[in-house]
Amino acid sequence: METKEKFTFEVTDNGLDIFSGGEKALHFTAGEALMLLDILQTEEVNLKRMADEASPAPIKINNNP
């Protein structure tokens, strides 16, 4: 099974840009990006549970190199 990137993220001097299909889809200032990060960290357990329930095969994401 081939993995395809759906989104790419780029941290710049102006904040965070999220690209989809090679085109900029979203831009966040540094402050907005930090708020988004906080929200995602708060919801991490729920998001992992939902991803596990929706996936036909287990997916494990390892944040450590």
PDB file with SEQRES, HELIX, SHEET and CRYST1 records, atoms N, CA, C and O in Angstrom:
SEQRES   1 A   65  MET GLU THR LYS GLU LYS PHE THR PHE GLU VAL THR ASP          
SEQRES   2 A   65  ASN GLY LEU ASP ILE PHE SER GLY GLY GLU LYS ALA LEU          
SEQRES   3 A   65  HIS PHE THR ALA GLY GLU ALA LEU MET LEU LEU ASP ILE          
SEQRES   4 A   65  LEU GLN THR GLU GLU VAL ASN LEU LYS ARG MET ALA ASP          
SEQRES   5 A   65  GLU ALA SER PRO ALA PRO ILE LYS ILE ASN ASN ASN PRO          
HELIX    1 AA1 ALA A   30  THR A   42  1                                  13    
HELIX    2 AA2 GLU A   44  ALA A   54  1                                  11    
SHEET    1 AA1 3 PHE A   7  THR A  12  0                                        
SHEET    2 AA1 3 GLY A  15  SER A  20 -1                                        
SHEET    3 AA1 3 GLU A  23  PHE A  28 -1                                        
CRYST1    1.000    1.000    1.000  90.00  90.00  90.00 P 1           1          
ATOM      1  N   MET A   1       0.850  -1.182   0.000  1.00  0.00           N  
ATOM      2  CA  MET A   1       0.000   0.000   0.000  1.00  0.00           C  
ATOM      3  C   MET A   1       0.892   1.240   0.000  1.00  0.00           C  
ATOM      4  O   MET A   1       1.787   1.363   0.836  1.00  0.00           O  
ATOM      5  N   GLU A   2       0.655   2.130  -0.908  1.00  0.00           N  
ATOM      6  CA  GLU A   2       1.446   3.345  -1.028  1.00  0.00           C  
ATOM      7  C   GLU A   2       0.859   4.451  -0.173  1.00  0.00           C  
ATOM      8  O   GLU A   2      -0.353   4.668  -0.169  1.00  0.00           O  
ATOM      9  N   THR A   3       1.726   5.151   0.555  1.00  0.00           N  
ATOM     10  CA  THR A   3       1.295   6.263   1.388  1.00  0.00           C  
ATOM     11  C   THR A   3       1.389   7.542   0.580  1.00  0.00           C  
ATOM     12  O   THR A   3       2.393   7.796  -0.085  1.00  0.00           O  
ATOM     13  N   LYS A   4       0.343   8.341   0.640  1.00  0.00           N  
ATOM     14  CA  LYS A   4       0.318   9.600  -0.096  1.00  0.00           C  
ATOM     15  C   LYS A   4       0.085  10.737   0.889  1.00  0.00           C  
ATOM     16  O   LYS A   4      -0.811  10.672   1.731  1.00  0.00           O  
ATOM     17  N   GLU A   5       0.900  11.776   0.773  1.00  0.00           N  
ATOM     18  CA  GLU A   5       0.708  12.932   1.644  1.00  0.00           C  
ATOM     19  C   GLU A   5      -0.527  13.695   1.202  1.00  0.00           C  
ATOM     20  O   GLU A   5      -0.658  14.077   0.039  1.00  0.00           O  
ATOM     21  N   LYS A   6      -1.426  13.908   2.144  1.00  0.00           N  
ATOM     22  CA  LYS A   6      -2.632  14.665   1.848  1.00  0.00           C  
ATOM     23  C   LYS A   6      -2.407  16.144   2.131  1.00  0.00           C  
ATOM     24  O   LYS A   6      -2.945  17.010   1.442  1.00  0.00           O  
ATOM     25  N   PHE A   7      -1.604  16.419   3.154  1.00  0.00           N  
ATOM     26  CA  PHE A   7      -1.299  17.788   3.536  1.00  0.00           C  
ATOM     27  C   PHE A   7       0.198  17.912   3.786  1.00  0.00           C  
ATOM     28  O   PHE A   7       0.846  16.954   4.210  1.00  0.00           O  
ATOM     29  N   THR A   8       0.734  19.074   3.528  1.00  0.00           N  
ATOM     30  CA  THR A   8       2.101  19.376   3.936  1.00  0.00           C  
ATOM     31  C   THR A   8       2.048  20.640   4.784  1.00  0.00           C  
ATOM     32  O   THR A   8       1.228  21.531   4.558  1.00  0.00           O  
ATOM     33  N   PHE A   9       2.936  20.693   5.756  1.00  0.00           N  
ATOM     34  CA  PHE A   9       2.978  21.793   6.708  1.00  0.00           C  
ATOM     35  C   PHE A   9       4.318  22.498   6.562  1.00  0.00           C  
ATOM     36  O   PHE A   9       5.359  21.855   6.427  1.00  0.00           O  
ATOM     37  N   GLU A  10       4.282  23.809   6.589  1.00  0.00           N  
ATOM     38  CA  GLU A  10       5.511  24.582   6.481  1.00  0.00           C  
ATOM     39  C   GLU A  10       5.491  25.688   7.532  1.00  0.00           C  
ATOM     40  O   GLU A  10       4.591  26.527   7.555  1.00  0.00           O  
ATOM     41  N   VAL A  11       6.504  25.674   8.403  1.00  0.00           N  
ATOM     42  CA  VAL A  11       6.652  26.732   9.399  1.00  0.00           C  
ATOM     43  C   VAL A  11       7.557  27.797   8.783  1.00  0.00           C  
ATOM     44  O   VAL A  11       8.674  27.503   8.358  1.00  0.00           O  
ATOM     45  N   THR A  12       7.066  29.028   8.738  1.00  0.00           N  
ATOM     46  CA  THR A  12       7.802  30.133   8.126  1.00  0.00           C  
ATOM     47  C   THR A  12       7.960  31.255   9.146  1.00  0.00           C  
ATOM     48  O   THR A  12       7.483  31.151  10.276  1.00  0.00           O  
ATOM     49  N   ASP A  13       8.629  32.323   8.739  1.00  0.00           N  
ATOM     50  CA  ASP A  13       8.761  33.500   9.590  1.00  0.00           C  
ATOM     51  C   ASP A  13       7.398  34.145   9.862  1.00  0.00           C  
ATOM     52  O   ASP A  13       7.252  34.918  10.809  1.00  0.00           O  
ATOM     53  N   ASN A  14       6.403  33.827   9.028  1.00  0.00           N  
ATOM     54  CA  ASN A  14       5.073  34.418   9.162  1.00  0.00           C  
ATOM     55  C   ASN A  14       4.078  33.520   9.887  1.00  0.00           C  
ATOM     56  O   ASN A  14       2.927  33.910  10.084  1.00  0.00           O  
ATOM     57  N   GLY A  15       4.505  32.316  10.288  1.00  0.00           N  
ATOM     58  CA  GLY A  15       3.597  31.419  10.993  1.00  0.00           C  
ATOM     59  C   GLY A  15       3.612  30.031  10.392  1.00  0.00           C  
ATOM     60  O   GLY A  15       4.674  29.508  10.056  1.00  0.00           O  
ATOM     61  N   LEU A  16       2.444  29.431  10.256  1.00  0.00           N  
ATOM     62  CA  LEU A  16       2.293  28.061   9.768  1.00  0.00           C  
ATOM     63  C   LEU A  16       1.402  28.068   8.540  1.00  0.00           C  
ATOM     64  O   LEU A  16       0.306  28.629   8.559  1.00  0.00           O  
ATOM     65  N   ASP A  17       1.881  27.440   7.469  1.00  0.00           N  
ATOM     66  CA  ASP A  17       1.084  27.282   6.254  1.00  0.00           C  
ATOM     67  C   ASP A  17       0.801  25.805   6.054  1.00  0.00           C  
ATOM     68  O   ASP A  17       1.691  24.969   6.213  1.00  0.00           O  
ATOM     69  N   ILE A  18      -0.429  25.485   5.708  1.00  0.00           N  
ATOM     70  CA  ILE A  18      -0.823  24.115   5.410  1.00  0.00           C  
ATOM     71  C   ILE A  18      -1.223  24.074   3.942  1.00  0.00           C  
ATOM     72  O   ILE A  18      -2.053  24.858   3.482  1.00  0.00           O  
ATOM     73  N   PHE A  19      -0.605  23.132   3.211  1.00  0.00           N  
ATOM     74  CA  PHE A  19      -0.851  22.998   1.787  1.00  0.00           C  
ATOM     75  C   PHE A  19      -1.608  21.708   1.511  1.00  0.00           C  
ATOM     76  O   PHE A  19      -1.383  20.692   2.169  1.00  0.00           O  
ATOM     77  N   SER A  20      -2.500  21.757   0.540  1.00  0.00           N  
ATOM     78  CA  SER A  20      -3.229  20.583   0.077  1.00  0.00           C  
ATOM     79  C   SER A  20      -3.159  20.574  -1.440  1.00  0.00           C  
ATOM     80  O   SER A  20      -3.553  21.542  -2.091  1.00  0.00           O  
ATOM     81  N   GLY A  21      -2.660  19.487  -1.998  1.00  0.00           N  
ATOM     82  CA  GLY A  21      -2.531  19.417  -3.452  1.00  0.00           C  
ATOM     83  C   GLY A  21      -1.549  20.443  -3.991  1.00  0.00           C  
ATOM     84  O   GLY A  21      -1.680  20.879  -5.135  1.00  0.00           O  
ATOM     85  N   GLY A  22      -0.575  20.834  -3.192  1.00  0.00           N  
ATOM     86  CA  GLY A  22       0.431  21.796  -3.633  1.00  0.00           C  
ATOM     87  C   GLY A  22       0.007  23.247  -3.502  1.00  0.00           C  
ATOM     88  O   GLY A  22       0.818  24.145  -3.729  1.00  0.00           O  
ATOM     89  N   GLU A  23      -1.236  23.497  -3.145  1.00  0.00           N  
ATOM     90  CA  GLU A  23      -1.726  24.869  -3.001  1.00  0.00           C  
ATOM     91  C   GLU A  23      -1.969  25.184  -1.530  1.00  0.00           C  
ATOM     92  O   GLU A  23      -2.400  24.327  -0.759  1.00  0.00           O  
ATOM     93  N   LYS A  24      -1.683  26.438  -1.155  1.00  0.00           N  
ATOM     94  CA  LYS A  24      -1.891  26.837   0.233  1.00  0.00           C  
ATOM     95  C   LYS A  24      -3.376  26.773   0.562  1.00  0.00           C  
ATOM     96  O   LYS A  24      -4.208  27.401  -0.093  1.00  0.00           O  
ATOM     97  N   ALA A  25      -3.685  25.999   1.594  1.00  0.00           N  
ATOM     98  CA  ALA A  25      -5.073  25.842   2.002  1.00  0.00           C  
ATOM     99  C   ALA A  25      -5.387  26.679   3.239  1.00  0.00           C  
ATOM    100  O   ALA A  25      -6.475  27.243   3.357  1.00  0.00           O  
ATOM    101  N   LEU A  26      -4.423  26.755   4.160  1.00  0.00           N  
ATOM    102  CA  LEU A  26      -4.643  27.492   5.398  1.00  0.00           C  
ATOM    103  C   LEU A  26      -3.360  28.193   5.828  1.00  0.00           C  
ATOM    104  O   LEU A  26      -2.256  27.711   5.576  1.00  0.00           O  
ATOM    105  N   HIS A  27      -3.528  29.343   6.484  1.00  0.00           N  
ATOM    106  CA  HIS A  27      -2.400  30.051   7.081  1.00  0.00           C  
ATOM    107  C   HIS A  27      -2.768  30.401   8.514  1.00  0.00           C  
ATOM    108  O   HIS A  27      -3.872  30.875   8.783  1.00  0.00           O  
ATOM    109  N   PHE A  28      -1.834  30.164   9.432  1.00  0.00           N  
ATOM    110  CA  PHE A  28      -2.016  30.523  10.827  1.00  0.00           C  
ATOM    111  C   PHE A  28      -0.846  31.396  11.253  1.00  0.00           C  
ATOM    112  O   PHE A  28       0.303  31.093  10.934  1.00  0.00           O  
ATOM    113  N   THR A  29      -1.130  32.476  11.972  1.00  0.00           N  
ATOM    114  CA  THR A  29      -0.051  33.239  12.584  1.00  0.00           C  
ATOM    115  C   THR A  29       0.573  32.345  13.658  1.00  0.00           C  
ATOM    116  O   THR A  29       0.012  31.303  13.996  1.00  0.00           O  
ATOM    117  N   ALA A  30       1.717  32.742  14.189  1.00  0.00           N  
ATOM    118  CA  ALA A  30       2.357  31.939  15.231  1.00  0.00           C  
ATOM    119  C   ALA A  30       1.418  31.753  16.425  1.00  0.00           C  
ATOM    120  O   ALA A  30       1.316  30.649  16.959  1.00  0.00           O  
ATOM    121  N   GLY A  31       0.739  32.808  16.846  1.00  0.00           N  
ATOM    122  CA  GLY A  31      -0.194  32.714  17.966  1.00  0.00           C  
ATOM    123  C   GLY A  31      -1.353  31.779  17.675  1.00  0.00           C  
ATOM    124  O   GLY A  31      -1.743  30.984  18.530  1.00  0.00           O  
ATOM    125  N   GLU A  32      -1.903  31.872  16.477  1.00  0.00           N  
ATOM    126  CA  GLU A  32      -3.004  30.989  16.094  1.00  0.00           C  
ATOM    127  C   GLU A  32      -2.543  29.529  16.035  1.00  0.00           C  
ATOM    128  O   GLU A  32      -3.266  28.625  16.453  1.00  0.00           O  
ATOM    129  N   ALA A  33      -1.334  29.310  15.512  1.00  0.00           N  
ATOM    130  CA  ALA A  33      -0.796  27.955  15.418  1.00  0.00           C  
ATOM    131  C   ALA A  33      -0.607  27.359  16.815  1.00  0.00           C  
ATOM    132  O   ALA A  33      -0.871  26.176  17.028  1.00  0.00           O  
ATOM    133  N   LEU A  34      -0.151  28.176  17.761  1.00  0.00           N  
ATOM    134  CA  LEU A  34       0.010  27.687  19.135  1.00  0.00           C  
ATOM    135  C   LEU A  34      -1.336  27.349  19.765  1.00  0.00           C  
ATOM    136  O   LEU A  34      -1.443  26.370  20.504  1.00  0.00           O  
ATOM    137  N   MET A  35      -2.358  28.140  19.483  1.00  0.00           N  
ATOM    138  CA  MET A  35      -3.694  27.823  19.997  1.00  0.00           C  
ATOM    139  C   MET A  35      -4.190  26.509  19.406  1.00  0.00           C  
ATOM    140  O   MET A  35      -4.763  25.683  20.115  1.00  0.00           O  
ATOM    141  N   LEU A  36      -3.968  26.314  18.100  1.00  0.00           N  
ATOM    142  CA  LEU A  36      -4.361  25.068  17.448  1.00  0.00           C  
ATOM    143  C   LEU A  36      -3.613  23.886  18.057  1.00  0.00           C  
ATOM    144  O   LEU A  36      -4.208  22.838  18.308  1.00  0.00           O  
ATOM    145  N   LEU A  37      -2.316  24.047  18.296  1.00  0.00           N  
ATOM    146  CA  LEU A  37      -1.520  22.993  18.918  1.00  0.00           C  
ATOM    147  C   LEU A  37      -2.075  22.626  20.293  1.00  0.00           C  
ATOM    148  O   LEU A  37      -2.172  21.446  20.631  1.00  0.00           O  
ATOM    149  N   ASP A  38      -2.431  23.615  21.070  1.00  0.00           N  
ATOM    150  CA  ASP A  38      -2.992  23.375  22.402  1.00  0.00           C  
ATOM    151  C   ASP A  38      -4.300  22.596  22.310  1.00  0.00           C  
ATOM    152  O   ASP A  38      -4.529  21.666  23.084  1.00  0.00           O  
ATOM    153  N   ILE A  39      -5.143  22.972  21.378  1.00  0.00           N  
ATOM    154  CA  ILE A  39      -6.421  22.275  21.188  1.00  0.00           C  
ATOM    155  C   ILE A  39      -6.184  20.829  20.780  1.00  0.00           C  
ATOM    156  O   ILE A  39      -6.820  19.919  21.311  1.00  0.00           O  
ATOM    157  N   LEU A  40      -5.267  20.615  19.832  1.00  0.00           N  
ATOM    158  CA  LEU A  40      -4.988  19.252  19.377  1.00  0.00           C  
ATOM    159  C   LEU A  40      -4.389  18.391  20.483  1.00  0.00           C  
ATOM    160  O   LEU A  40      -4.721  17.212  20.598  1.00  0.00           O  
ATOM    161  N   GLN A  41      -3.516  18.964  21.291  1.00  0.00           N  
ATOM    162  CA  GLN A  41      -2.945  18.209  22.403  1.00  0.00           C  
ATOM    163  C   GLN A  41      -4.021  17.847  23.419  1.00  0.00           C  
ATOM    164  O   GLN A  41      -4.012  16.744  23.965  1.00  0.00           O  
ATOM    165  N   THR A  42      -4.944  18.763  23.675  1.00  0.00           N  
ATOM    166  CA  THR A  42      -6.037  18.499  24.612  1.00  0.00           C  
ATOM    167  C   THR A  42      -6.932  17.377  24.097  1.00  0.00           C  
ATOM    168  O   THR A  42      -7.440  16.576  24.882  1.00  0.00           O  
ATOM    169  N   GLU A  43      -7.124  17.316  22.795  1.00  0.00           N  
ATOM    170  CA  GLU A  43      -8.023  16.328  22.187  1.00  0.00           C  
ATOM    171  C   GLU A  43      -7.298  15.080  21.684  1.00  0.00           C  
ATOM    172  O   GLU A  43      -7.913  14.233  21.036  1.00  0.00           O  
ATOM    173  N   GLU A  44      -6.006  14.956  21.971  1.00  0.00           N  
ATOM    174  CA  GLU A  44      -5.201  13.854  21.416  1.00  0.00           C  
ATOM    175  C   GLU A  44      -5.795  12.474  21.702  1.00  0.00           C  
ATOM    176  O   GLU A  44      -5.886  11.649  20.793  1.00  0.00           O  
ATOM    177  N   VAL A  45      -6.191  12.212  22.922  1.00  0.00           N  
ATOM    178  CA  VAL A  45      -6.731  10.897  23.280  1.00  0.00           C  
ATOM    179  C   VAL A  45      -7.988  10.603  22.470  1.00  0.00           C  
ATOM    180  O   VAL A  45      -8.137   9.505  21.934  1.00  0.00           O  
ATOM    181  N   ASN A  46      -8.894  11.576  22.375  1.00  0.00           N  
ATOM    182  CA  ASN A  46     -10.131  11.377  21.608  1.00  0.00           C  
ATOM    183  C   ASN A  46      -9.844  11.186  20.123  1.00  0.00           C  
ATOM    184  O   ASN A  46     -10.467  10.344  19.476  1.00  0.00           O  
ATOM    185  N   LEU A  47      -8.903  11.965  19.575  1.00  0.00           N  
ATOM    186  CA  LEU A  47      -8.568  11.841  18.158  1.00  0.00           C  
ATOM    187  C   LEU A  47      -7.955  10.473  17.852  1.00  0.00           C  
ATOM    188  O   LEU A  47      -8.271   9.870  16.826  1.00  0.00           O  
ATOM    189  N   LYS A  48      -7.081   9.982  18.732  1.00  0.00           N  
ATOM    190  CA  LYS A  48      -6.493   8.650  18.534  1.00  0.00           C  
ATOM    191  C   LYS A  48      -7.570   7.569  18.585  1.00  0.00           C  
ATOM    192  O   LYS A  48      -7.563   6.640  17.778  1.00  0.00           O  
ATOM    193  N   ARG A  49      -8.491   7.694  19.536  1.00  0.00           N  
ATOM    194  CA  ARG A  49      -9.573   6.721  19.646  1.00  0.00           C  
ATOM    195  C   ARG A  49     -10.422   6.710  18.381  1.00  0.00           C  
ATOM    196  O   ARG A  49     -10.741   5.644  17.854  1.00  0.00           O  
ATOM    197  N   MET A  50     -10.791   7.902  17.890  1.00  0.00           N  
ATOM    198  CA  MET A  50     -11.617   7.990  16.681  1.00  0.00           C  
ATOM    199  C   MET A  50     -10.881   7.422  15.471  1.00  0.00           C  
ATOM    200  O   MET A  50     -11.487   6.742  14.643  1.00  0.00           O  
ATOM    201  N   ALA A  51      -9.577   7.696  15.361  1.00  0.00           N  
ATOM    202  CA  ALA A  51      -8.794   7.167  14.244  1.00  0.00           C  
ATOM    203  C   ALA A  51      -8.724   5.649  14.312  1.00  0.00           C  
ATOM    204  O   ALA A  51      -8.857   4.977  13.290  1.00  0.00           O  
ATOM    205  N   ASP A  52      -8.517   5.100  15.512  1.00  0.00           N  
ATOM    206  CA  ASP A  52      -8.475   3.645  15.671  1.00  0.00           C  
ATOM    207  C   ASP A  52      -9.804   3.008  15.298  1.00  0.00           C  
ATOM    208  O   ASP A  52      -9.834   1.973  14.633  1.00  0.00           O  
ATOM    209  N   GLU A  53     -10.894   3.617  15.720  1.00  0.00           N  
ATOM    210  CA  GLU A  53     -12.222   3.073  15.422  1.00  0.00           C  
ATOM    211  C   GLU A  53     -12.549   3.147  13.933  1.00  0.00           C  
ATOM    212  O   GLU A  53     -13.253   2.280  13.414  1.00  0.00           O  
ATOM    213  N   ALA A  54     -12.052   4.160  13.244  1.00  0.00           N  
ATOM    214  CA  ALA A  54     -12.367   4.355  11.835  1.00  0.00           C  
ATOM    215  C   ALA A  54     -11.455   3.552  10.906  1.00  0.00           C  
ATOM    216  O   ALA A  54     -11.761   3.384   9.725  1.00  0.00           O  
ATOM    217  N   SER A  55     -10.346   3.060  11.435  1.00  0.00           N  
ATOM    218  CA  SER A  55      -9.354   2.396  10.600  1.00  0.00           C  
ATOM    219  C   SER A  55      -9.607   0.889  10.524  1.00  0.00           C  
ATOM    220  O   SER A  55      -9.835   0.245  11.549  1.00  0.00           O  
ATOM    221  N   PRO A  56      -9.567   0.322   9.304  1.00  0.00           N  
ATOM    222  CA  PRO A  56      -9.714  -1.128   9.183  1.00  0.00           C  
ATOM    223  C   PRO A  56      -8.467  -1.869   9.687  1.00  0.00           C  
ATOM    224  O   PRO A  56      -8.543  -3.044  10.046  1.00  0.00           O  
ATOM    225  N   ALA A  57      -7.330  -1.181   9.710  1.00  0.00           N  
ATOM    226  CA  ALA A  57      -6.079  -1.762  10.219  1.00  0.00           C  
ATOM    227  C   ALA A  57      -5.521  -0.808  11.266  1.00  0.00           C  
ATOM    228  O   ALA A  57      -5.647   0.409  11.130  1.00  0.00           O  
ATOM    229  N   PRO A  58      -4.903  -1.356  12.311  1.00  0.00           N  
ATOM    230  CA  PRO A  58      -4.358  -0.472  13.343  1.00  0.00           C  
ATOM    231  C   PRO A  58      -3.266   0.443  12.791  1.00  0.00           C  
ATOM    232  O   PRO A  58      -2.406   0.013  12.022  1.00  0.00           O  
ATOM    233  N   ILE A  59      -3.316   1.699  13.193  1.00  0.00           N  
ATOM    234  CA  ILE A  59      -2.316   2.681  12.785  1.00  0.00           C  
ATOM    235  C   ILE A  59      -1.654   3.198  14.051  1.00  0.00           C  
ATOM    236  O   ILE A  59      -2.327   3.658  14.973  1.00  0.00           O  
ATOM    237  N   LYS A  60      -0.342   3.120  14.088  1.00  0.00           N  
ATOM    238  CA  LYS A  60       0.404   3.648  15.220  1.00  0.00           C  
ATOM    239  C   LYS A  60       1.316   4.748  14.721  1.00  0.00           C  
ATOM    240  O   LYS A  60       2.121   4.527  13.817  1.00  0.00           O  
ATOM    241  N   ILE A  61       1.198   5.925  15.298  1.00  0.00           N  
ATOM    242  CA  ILE A  61       2.046   7.051  14.933  1.00  0.00           C  
ATOM    243  C   ILE A  61       3.081   7.224  16.021  1.00  0.00           C  
ATOM    244  O   ILE A  61       2.743   7.409  17.190  1.00  0.00           O  
ATOM    245  N   ASN A  62       4.348   7.164  15.632  1.00  0.00           N  
ATOM    246  CA  ASN A  62       5.443   7.277  16.570  1.00  0.00           C  
ATOM    247  C   ASN A  62       6.061   8.660  16.424  1.00  0.00           C  
ATOM    248  O   ASN A  62       6.592   8.993  15.364  1.00  0.00           O  
ATOM    249  N   ASN A  63       5.998   9.458  17.463  1.00  0.00           N  
ATOM    250  CA  ASN A  63       6.557  10.818  17.430  1.00  0.00           C  
ATOM    251  C   ASN A  63       8.035  10.848  17.716  1.00  0.00           C  
ATOM    252  O   ASN A  63       8.658  11.903  17.601  1.00  0.00           O  
ATOM    253  N   ASN A  64       8.624   9.718  18.087  1.00  0.00           N  
ATOM    254  CA  ASN A  64      10.049   9.668  18.410  1.00  0.00           C  
ATOM    255  C   ASN A  64      10.837   9.199  17.197  1.00  0.00           C  
ATOM    256  O   ASN A  64      10.433   8.256  16.518  1.00  0.00           O  
ATOM    257  N   PRO A  65      11.979   9.863  16.919  1.00  0.00           N  
ATOM    258  CA  PRO A  65      12.773   9.445  15.747  1.00  0.00           C  
ATOM    259  C   PRO A  65      13.394   8.077  15.934  1.00  0.00           C  
ATOM    260  O   PRO A  65      14.087   7.587  15.043  1.00  0.00           O  
TER     261      PRO A  65                                                      
END                                                                             
